[in-house]
Amino acid sequence: MRSRYDLSRTELAALLEGEPTYRTDQLTHGLYRDLLDPAEITTLGKVLRERLSQTNSLRPALQTVVERRADDGETIKWLSELHDGKRVETVLMHYAERSTVCVSSQAGCAMNCSFCATGQAGFDRNLTAGEIVEQVVMAMRQARSDGRRLTNIVFMGMGEPLANFDRLWPAITRIHDDLGMGARHITVSTVGVVPGIRRMTEESLPVNLAVSLHAANDELRSTLVPLNKRYPIAELTDACRDYTAAKGRRLSFEWALIHDVNDRQQDARELADIALPLGAHVNVIPLNPTPGYLVRGSSPDAVQRFVGELRDLGVNATIRTTRGSDIDAACGQLAAANTRVDVTLGTKKRAN
């Protein structure tokens, strides 16, 4: 079973065989602009709405199992089950000036980064383009219900987006063209899948690129991010340089700060040596706790010191505010593949 957002315009038209051709426009507008279920699209006749709502290919592909809230309701995490029983998580975060959704691109992740709960859980499968888009629609509907407007989309949820490029990019295209989200408000985060960055460079949409770097020398980075053994830092930065030159977009480096691992003065100097020539912005993220990685994050004082050292070296660096850590919704904590949910009680328990 695919998502309704996997269907092309031609496939939507086929579902409306025998109807006037303008019905395709009405159905498409209802799904993508009005964010409605088929049964809610009142521009369609009642009998047609009822028929379409019973059509398997137009039923939602994501079924919400649990919704959890934190930060006085400003952070919302959904655990959704797919048709095959796989589960993914999506996080909506409201801020004063923006609303951002963190979208999953895979059920699980094969990158095996040591400090990430998703990587610890292992890989199940790629999401379809429609399953990706449907998460964005879900967040848009919620934002509208909250009296807000979704302003930003970040592919920083479960999975490595560029390992699912053949479905990621059609999803981004549909988000841009059909949902109306500008490319400059879409960010793709990668741990360094160089061929994927190269493919992004050849595409037309200038989306933002964020690289989960976490270490600025190959020895340490290969320990934290095993993919670095295949695509070492020099190869990764070459691809990033070409991307920023082609798109005119500022590169971001993500740096999860880990106590006595990558928060030392020498780490700041090594990071500056990479970031400055690329004009990269550095997002410093205090490491969030996960069950499979017992090393603790850097203390608040160490975080401030590290950012100060970067700024003294001329690097544009900020501290990312942690949101939703108490509901396992913060960076590195999404782990639906390793989560069992008691639907009756609405409580979450770690799988044994």
N, C-alpha and C positions, 0 to 999 in steps of 0.2 A: 504493500500500500504506500502510495506517495502522498505528499502534502498537496492540498488544493493549489498551493503556490508553486508547485512544480509544473503545473499545466501551462502550456503555451497558449497564446491567443487562439491559434488554430484548434487546439484541443478543447478550449472553452466553447468555441463556436460549434464544434461537433456535438457537444452536450445540448446545444440549443437547436438542433436540426428541426426544421419545420417552423421555427419561429422567425420573425422579421430580423434582418441582419443587425439592426440597432440594438437588439437585446444583448449582443456580445459586448457592446460598449457599456451598456448598463450593468452587466454582470462584472465586467472588469473594473469599472469605476467603483462599484459597491465593495468589491473585495479589497482593492488597493488604495482608494482614496477615502472612502467612507469607513473602511476597516470593519465591514459588517459580515456576519454569517449570511449564507444565501437566504435563509428564512427571514432575515431582517431587511432585505433589499426591497423596499416598498415600491420602487420604480418598476419592479417586475410584478406581474399579476399574481394573485394569491395561489391559484392552482399551480402555476409555474414555480413559485417559491417553494411550495410543498414538495413538488417533484424533485427539484434540485437539492433540497435539504435531505432527501433520502438517497441521493446519489453518492455512492461510496467514495468516488474520487474527489468529492467536494466536502467531505467530512474533515474535521480537524485532525492533523497528524499528531499533535501534541496534546496529551491529556494531563492536566495538572493533578498531581498526586498530593503535593503539600505546598502551601504558600506560607512563607515566614517573613516577618517584618522586624526591623531594628531601626535604631536612630530615630525614635519617635515616629515611626512609620515612613520615614524618608528613604529607607533602603528596603527593597522587596526582593525576595529570592523565591523563584519557582522551581520546584522539582517536577519535571515532566516525564511521562512515560510515552515511548514511541510504540508503533504498531507491533514491533517484535519483542517488546518487553525491555528494551534498552532504555536507559534513563539519562537525562541531561539536565543541567541547571542553567538558569538565566537570571541575571541580577539587574534590577532597575534602581538607579540612584538619583534622587532629586537633590539638587543644590540650589543656592539662592538664585543663580543666574542661568542654570542649565539643568537638563535632565539627560542622563546617560544610561544606555543599556549595554551591559557586558554580555556578549553573545557567545555561545558554544558552537564550534564547527565540527566536532567529533564527539562520539560517545567514548569517553576515556581518552587516553593519549599514549603514544608509543615512544615519546621522547625520553622518558625515564629520568627527568631532572630530579635530583635527590631530595630537594626541599619542597617539592610540589605534590600536593595530595592527589591531584589528577594523575600525574605521572606514576605515583606509587600504586595507583589502582589498576594500571594497565590499559590496554586498548581493546575496544569492542568493535566499532565500525565508524566509517565516515558518515556524516549527515548528508542528506540530499540538499540541493539548493533550496528547495521549498521548505524543508525543515528548518533551515537557517533563517529564511525570510519570515517564517511563521513566528519565530521568537521575537523578531522586531515588531511585527504586527501586534503581538500580545503586549509588548511594552508600550507601543503607541496607544493602544486602547486604554491601558491602565493610566498612562500619563494624562490622556484626555479626561478620564474619569476623575483624576485628581486635580483637574483644572490647570494642567500643565501641558507643555508640548515637548515631545522628544526632540532633543537638539543634537545629540551625539550618539554614535554607535562605535563601540570598540570590540574588536575580535580578540578578547583577552579571557574568554571563558574556557570551558573544557576543550582540550585538543590543541593541536598545532595547525593553524589555518592553512599555511602554505603546503602542508602535507596532504591537503584536500583541495588543491588548487582548482581542479576541474569542476568542482561543485561550488567552491567559494566564490570564484569570479562571476559565474552566472548569477549567484545570489546577490553579490554587490551590484551588478548591473541592474538587476530587478529592483533592488532597494533604491538605487539612484533614479532609474527611469520611471518606475511605476509607483513607488512610495514617495518619491520626490525629495529624498535626502541628498544634499549636496556632497560631492566627493570630499570636500575639505572638512566635512563633519564625520567622516568615516576613517577609522584607524585600524590597520591590520598589524597585529603584534606577532612576532616570530622569534623563536630561539636561535634562528640563523640558518634557515633552509635556503641556501644560496641560489639553487636553481629556481625556486619560487620567487625570490626577489628579482632575479633576471627576467622572469616571465612578467612580473608586475611592471617592470620597466618598459616592456613592449606594449603594454595595454594603454588605453587612452585616458582612463580616469585617474586623476592625480590624488589618490587617497593618501592619507598619512601612513608613514612607516615607523613602527616602534620595534626595537630589537631588545629582547631580554638578554642583556649582556652578562651582568653579575660578576664577571671577572675579566681583567684586562691583560692577562697572560695565558698562554695556551695550557700550561701545566695545571693551573688552578681551574680554569674554565672547563677543561676536559673532565675534571672531577665533578664539578657542579652540573655541567650541561654536556652529557656524553656525545651529543651530535658534533661538538667542537672537534672531535677526533677526525671527523669526515670533512668538515668545513672549518678550518682553523681561522683565527681572527684576521689574518692578513687577507684571506680570500673573502671573508665576510665583509670587511670594511671596504674592499674594492667594489663589491656589489652595491653596498650602501652609497658609496660615492657616485657611482653611475646613476643610481636611482634618483638621488637628490639633484644631480645635474640635469637629468631628463625632466623631472617633474617640478622643480623649483619649490619643493616642500622641505621644511626643516625636519631633520631626523631626530628621533628620540631614542635614548638608551634607558632601559629599565634596570635598576640595580637594587636587588633585595639585599638589605644590609644584615650580615650575619656576624655575630660576635666572634672576634678574633680570627675570622676567616677572610673577609673582604672589606673590613672597616678600618684598616690600618692606614697610616700616612702614605706608605709606599703604594697601596692600592689606589689612593686618590691621585697620586702622581701618574701612575700607569694609565688610569682612566682619562686623566686630562690629556695625556699624550695622544690618545685615540680620539677623544671628543673634540678637541680644539680644531684640528685640521679639517674635520668634517662639519664644523659649525653645529654640532649636535647638542641638544638639550638633554639633561640628565634628570630623570625622575628617580629619586631615592625613596625606597619603600622599606620601612622597617619590616623585617621578616615576620610573617604571621605563623603561628604554631600549627604544625600538622602532626598526626600520630606517628608517621613513619620517619620523621627527621627530628632527632632529639636535641640538636644544637640550637641554642636560643638565639633570638634576634638581638641586634645591638640595642643597648640602653638608649633612652631618649637623649642623654648627654652625648653619647657616642655618635648618634645620628646628627645632632647639631654640629658637633665637631667636624665630622666627615664632610658635611655640606659646606661648612665654613672653609675647610681646606680646599675644596673644589672651587669655590668662589674666589678665594685668594689666588688660585692658579688661573683664573680667567674663565672658568667654565660656568655656563648658565645652568644652575642646578636648583631644584625645588624638592621639597619633601611631600610625597603623596599622602594625603589624609587617609587613614585606614577607615573603611566603612564596612559594617556588617560582620565584623570578626566574631561577634557573639552568636551569630547564626551560621558560621562557616561560609560566609559569602565574600570574604575578603580575598585579595590576590593570593593565589596558590592554594586556596582551601576548597575549591569545588571538587567534589569526589563522589558524584552520584553513583558511579559504577561500583563503588564499594560501600553503598549505603542501603540499608533495608528500612522500609518505612511501615510503621503500624498505622494504616489508614484510619482505623476506627478511633484510635486515641490521638492521631495526628502528631505523634512523636517520632523522632528520628533516632535510630540506633545503629551503631557500627556493626557491620556484618562480622560474624565470627570466622 
